[in-house]
Amino acid sequence: MSTVHVVGCGGTIASEPAEDGAAPAKAGEELVEAVPAVADHASLRVTDVGSRPGFDMDFGVVAAAADAVRTAAADGADGVVVTQGTDTLADTAYALDVACDVSVPVVVTGSQRRFDEPGSDAPANLLTAVRAAVDDRFAPGVHVAFDDELHAARDAVKTHTNALDTFQSPGKGPVATFTRATTRIHRDPGRAASDLSLPAEALDPDRDAGDYAVVPVVHSGTGVDGSALERLLPDADGVVVEGTGLGNATGPLGDAVADALDSVPVVVSSRCHAGPTEAVYGTAGGGVTLRDHGVAYAGDLSTAKARVKLVLALTAGLSRESAAATFE
């Protein structure tokens, strides 16, 4: 029988209710024992690397998860499942995809409802993740398993605060869907980040969580000026500007970006849910002007993932130019 290693990070799937609010309390072994059906598909091993709510994850826990994934693969696991909170689940999946190069399937999952809540999605999501992790068609690469679907780590986005089908791939669709008996693959499950991967040093378990690059996000919108960027710049190692439309900014913010590029790399994403960034418009904050200033464009990466990638690239020691080039 195949062996799957489960790496627990906490999240709703591991949470229990309390008077002062729900919080992660279950160990990974408890999650596995709560879903006996997973034993029909694989022999399970478990490692806990954290007990954090999804909204309080940091790169230290992500690095510990990456180390556990690499160790499990080296020890002969046929696949790895990572469990964590949904708020930053897509961030973790993408970080593992770009900086954790292993030859077995890696599947990240969690739940919107705790095990003790009516209609909990935790058992089904864990079972789907294990089924995907033993399927070598999903290797190499990292995927997100949720609501009977499998999404590429690069594309998966949490789209709803509490709906069970919260994870979607805007403009792309799922890689595969699962029924009780079958797995139907809809598009190439290969590793989406393979050409732009980062060195393993980007997620070093020996690095303190506070030693990762500082990359704030500045949003553009009606009437936004450059003051927020100017205030953040002295403490920033890089900046992500969440632009509008194809990746544009207001004129004042565009001028501030030009000045910021003298000291840090700037990546421009879009606040739209789907579609690529593209340099089309002129004027002070238009995409053509920003491109001429020297920004990197995030393509169709979400703002959150653009930030994750820039943090990891700079933390790995890439130069400003090399970090920006990973977005080409």
Secondary structure by P-SEA (a helix, b strand, c coil): cbbbbbbbcccccccccccccccccccaaaaaaaccccccccbbbbbbccccccccccaaaaaaaaaaaaaaaaacccbbbbbbbccaaaaaaaaaaaccccccbbbbbcccccccccccaaaaaaaaaaaaaaccccccbbbbbcccbbbbcccccccccccccccccccccccccccccbbbbcccccccccccccccccccccccccccbbbbbbbbcccccaaaaaaacccccbbbbbccccbbbcaaaaaaaaaaaacbbbbbbbcccbbbbbccccccccaaaaaaabbbbcccccaaaaaaaaaaaaaacccaaaaaaccc
